[in-house]
Structures are given as structure tokens and as C-alpha cells.
Amino acid sequence: LATGSSPLGLYKKMIESYQKDQVSYKNTEVLNLDEYIGLSEQDPNKYSHFLHHHLLDHADFSKDNIDLIMAKQGNVQEECQRYHNLLISNPVDIQILGLGSNCHIGFNEPGTNFDSQTHIVKLKEDTRKNNARFFSSLDQVPKEAITVGIRDIMSAQHILLVASGKQKAEAVKRMLEEDICTDCPASILRVHKSVTIILDEEAASLLKKERGELC
């Protein structure tokens, strides 16, 4: 599961489907994509809190099937290795992604090696500024995070990326039209065997006209 504003509409639909008895999540195993380093377990800005608040607490997900990054405080490097091993032993069926305005996926910032595994990342200043709206001030936004690596993301059987808003339009254009390169981490998704991209009109506004069905 991904966090941030991009997948909120998707999570709302998932909850509605459960409430209408159209689907059950009791046998769904849940892992997440990334987590800030340095926030207390009670901090509402922790992504584990986000996922519980916006999805997990509103459907029949089993606590035994949920394993989130840094849900409890511990050694960060050991947590990276634990989560990497977890992903190897629990191959991902579907990876939900948002898209950063600088083309990051997860917290894999521009310059991240495509072969990266779960690792610690220093957040770019523009990423911190974009996320500052969730905090009282920029100073409170963590400077580091743990993220599932690009290699881990690409190992998923299916990938679903959601992007919305004019502020994501340039990143969407780069992801789909720029040469595949580490300066635009999301561009690597073009070589995956099964990717679905959901955009609103604003996020798709800079795409070439031959992609008209997207716009």
C-alpha cells in the first residue's frame, strides 16, 4: 500500500465495496511502501497511522495479516533487512503507487539505482516541502525515511499507479515520455509487464494528443 493524497480515492472505493458486501479483505496480506524515520509511534503523520485511519480500520483486514514498516521503534538498518526478507518470502501480487512531483515512487528519489532494495533514503528538499502541508512546519518534516526499493517494486506481479492534480502533470509526462533514467525513477515502470495508470484530467494535461484516451 502507498500513502499520501494520491491513493485516497482508491481507498475510499475499497471501503465502500466492503461496506456493500462486494468484497472481503480478511485474507489479504498487507505491506506498505515507505515510512518516515524519527517520528514517535503516536505521531499521526506516521504512514502506519495514515493507512489505519484511511483504510485498514474501516474494513475486515486481519491484524495478523498486516506488517507495516517501523510500526514499532527499532534499529532502522535491521528493519530494512527485515522488510527486504519479508518481501522475498511474500511476493507482492499488487503494488499501489502514487507519484511524486519529482517522479519519485515510494521514497525512491531521483538518482536512486533501479536495482535498489529496501533502504534508508535522505529526502530531497522539494519532497519535504511538498509533504510539509501535513505538518505544522517544514522543520517538523523528517529528513530521512525507509522505502521499499525500486527492484522490490518492480518484482510485484501488478502495479497500480494513481496520480491527480495539475502539480503532477509534469511528472506524469516525464514518466511516460522521457528516456528511462534514474533522474525520473517512475520511468522504469514502462518496462514492467503489468502496470495500470489512473489519472485525472489535470494530471494528464501535458500528454501528447495521440494519448487522447488518457486525457
Disulfide bonds with the S-S distance in Angstrom:
none
